Amino acid sequence: MVLLHVLSDFIDCDFAISDSSCSYWYEGRCPQSSVGVARRRHRLKLPRTSMSEAIAQGLMQHLANNDCYSREGKMYGILLVELPNGEQRVLKAFSGLLNGCSVVEGWVPPIPGRDEVAFEEARTLAELDAIKQEIITLKQLTERQQYEILFNDFEQQLQAMSDRHRYCKHQRQEKRQQICNTLSPEALTIALEQLDEESRQQGIERRQLKRQQNAVLQPLQQVIAATDARISELKQRRKALSCQLQAQMHASYSLTNFSGRSQSLQQLMPGGSPTGTGDCCAPKLLHYAATHNLKPLAMAEFWWGTSSVNQDKIPGKFYGACAERCQPLMGFLLSGLKPPLPVREKAVRSPSYPDKGRVWGEVTLPIIYEDEWLIAVNKPAGLLSVPGRYRDRQDSVLSRLRHLLPDGMALISVHRLDQETSGILLLARDRQTHRQLSQQFQQRQIHKVYEAILSGAVTVEQGKIDLPLWGDPENRPYQKVDWQHGKPSLTHFQVIAREGDYTRVEFTPLTGRTHQLRVHAADVQGLGITILGDRLYGCRAVTSWLHLHARELRFKHPQLEKTLHLQAITPF
C-alpha cells in the first residue's frame, strides 16, 4: 500500500521548490522543558506553507472527482516530509472514519491502540446501539400520542365551558341589577337564590369535567412517567458506557514523537479529553512520520464534504489545529524537532524612551515605556492587538506579552489598534489601572496623534471631519458614513508634507470609532482619498502595508499623577 506520495501527484514541482512562505504555525511548548523562561522560549513549531496549501488543493481536486468523499463532511490533511535520502514526499490523512472505515488504501492508518480494544469496542458499540433503539421506541410510545390528543380535547372543552360560564355570569350580574329595583323583597330573595344556584351548578359542572379529565389522563401520565424514567436510566447507562470505552481507548492509544518517546492519550491528557481525540489528521500524520523516520516540513488541514452541523466549517477552507483535541497534543507530538531559528525585526526606537525590545517567537516587540502599573509597546503592522476568536488568530501583542513577562497573565489591553495599523498600544498591569485608563479614553482625556500617507493630493492644509460611522452587520468589518444609524465621529487633520503624488497627514481623532481615520480619509464627504495601502476602502496603489501609524499618546498616569507623552517614530 503506497502511503508516501510523490509531489507530482498533487502539484507542479517547480512551484514546490520556489515557494515556501508561511501562513500558519502548528505549535506547542516542549513538555520536557523546565518551567519559566526556558519553557516559554522552547516553543516547537511546524508551518503551513503556501507549498503545503498547494499540495492540499491538489488533494481537493482529487476528492472532488469522487462522490464518496462528499457523502460526509470531515477534516483532511497532508504532511510534507523529507526522507533520510533528502527526497520529499507527501502523506495524507482523514479524521475519524471514512465512510465507516478506519483503514483506507493510500491514507495514513489510525494511531495504534484501537485493535487492542476492538472486541470491547464492538461489544460496547452493540450495547450502545441497542440502547439507542430502545430510547427511540420509548419516545414513540403510543400513550404519548393518546395523552396529547385527549389533553387537547379536554382543554378545548374546558375553554368552551369557561367562555359559556363567563357569559352566564355577566348575564346574572345584569339581571341582579334589574331585579333589585323592580321586585318586592320576598320575590327578590327567591330570584337571587335562583341566580346563586345557577352559579353553584356551573361550578359543579366544571369540577366534574376536571375529575373526568384526571381519571382519563392520570393512568397515561403514570405510563409516560415510568417510560421517561427508563429513558433517563438508559441515557445514564449510555453515558457511562461511552466514558468507559473512551477511557479504555485513550489508555491504549499510544502516540510517538520525534524524540522517540511514546505516551498514551490518558497520560498526555489525564484530565480527560473529548471523544475522537487521537483520530484527527494532525496526530495521525505526525505519529506516522515520527515512527517511520520521516522529517516533517509543512502541514495543512482543510474541511471537505458537507458543511459542519453548526456551519462553522466550510468545504475547501484551511483550518488550524482544533483547540479541544489536537492543540493540547502539539507540544508532545512536535518534541524532537529542531526549533526554528528566530528572525528578529529591526525595532523602532522612541525619541523619548529607550527601546527595550523583547524577543517573542520570530519578531522583536519594542517596549517604549514600562513601570509597575502599565506598559506601552510599539505594535508592528500586521499583528493583532488582542487574540481573535479562532486558533489561527491567537498571535497578538497581548498573547506575546503574556508569554514573555512574569506577570503577563494579568495584563489587560486598554485600547486597540487595527491589525494593519502600527504604533503605540497601551496595556494595564492591574484592573484598577485598566479601569482608570479606560475612563480617560471614554471621557476623551487622552490625546492621540496618528501619522498617515494618503494615496493622492489633499488640497486643504487643515480642518476637521465630522461624519457619523456605522458598521453594516452584513459586511463586517467594513464601516461607512450613515447619517441615520451612525455614531458621531470627529477627527482633526493637518497636512505636514506633500511627497510627489502622495500627502503626509497628521490625524488627531477626538473619538475612537472602528476604522474612523480610514473612513474619514477615504469617504468623499471627508478627504476623499484613501490611506496608502488601505485596500479595504479602495486603495489601488501597489504597496504591502497600510501607511497608518499611532505616533503619539499623551495621558495622565493614574498612579504617578503626572502626564506621560509617549512617542514612536513613524516607520514610513
Buried (B, 14 or more C-beta within 10 A) or exposed (E): EEBBBEBEBBBEEEEBEEEEEBBBBBBBBBBBBEEEEEBBBBBBBBBBBBBBBBBBBBBBEEBEEEEEBEEBBBBBBBBBBBEEEEEBBBBBBBBBBBEEEBEBEEBBBBBBBBEBBEEBBEEBEEBBEEBEEEBEEBEEBEBBEBBEEBBEEBEEEBEEBEEEBEEBBEEBEEBBEEBEEEBEEEEBEEBBEEBEEBEEEBEEEBEEBEEEBEEBBEEBEEBBEEBBEEBEEBEEEBEEBBEEBBEBBBBBBBBBBBEEBBBBBBEBBEEEBEEEBBBBBBBBBBBBBBBBEBBBBBBBBBBBBEEBEEEEBEBEEBBBBBEEBBBBBBBBBBBBBEEBEEEEEEBBBBEEBEBBBBBBBBBBBBBBBBEEBBBBBBBBBBBBBBBEEEBBBBBBBBBBBBBBBEEBEBBBBBBBBBBBBBBBBBBBBBEEBBEBBBEBBEEEEBBBBBBBBBBBEBEEEEBEBBBBBBBEEEEEEEBBBBEEEBEEBBBBBEBEEEEEEBBBBBBBBBEBBBBBBBBBBBBEEBBEBBBBBBEBBEBEBEBEBBBBBBBBBBBBBBEEEEEBEBBBEBBB
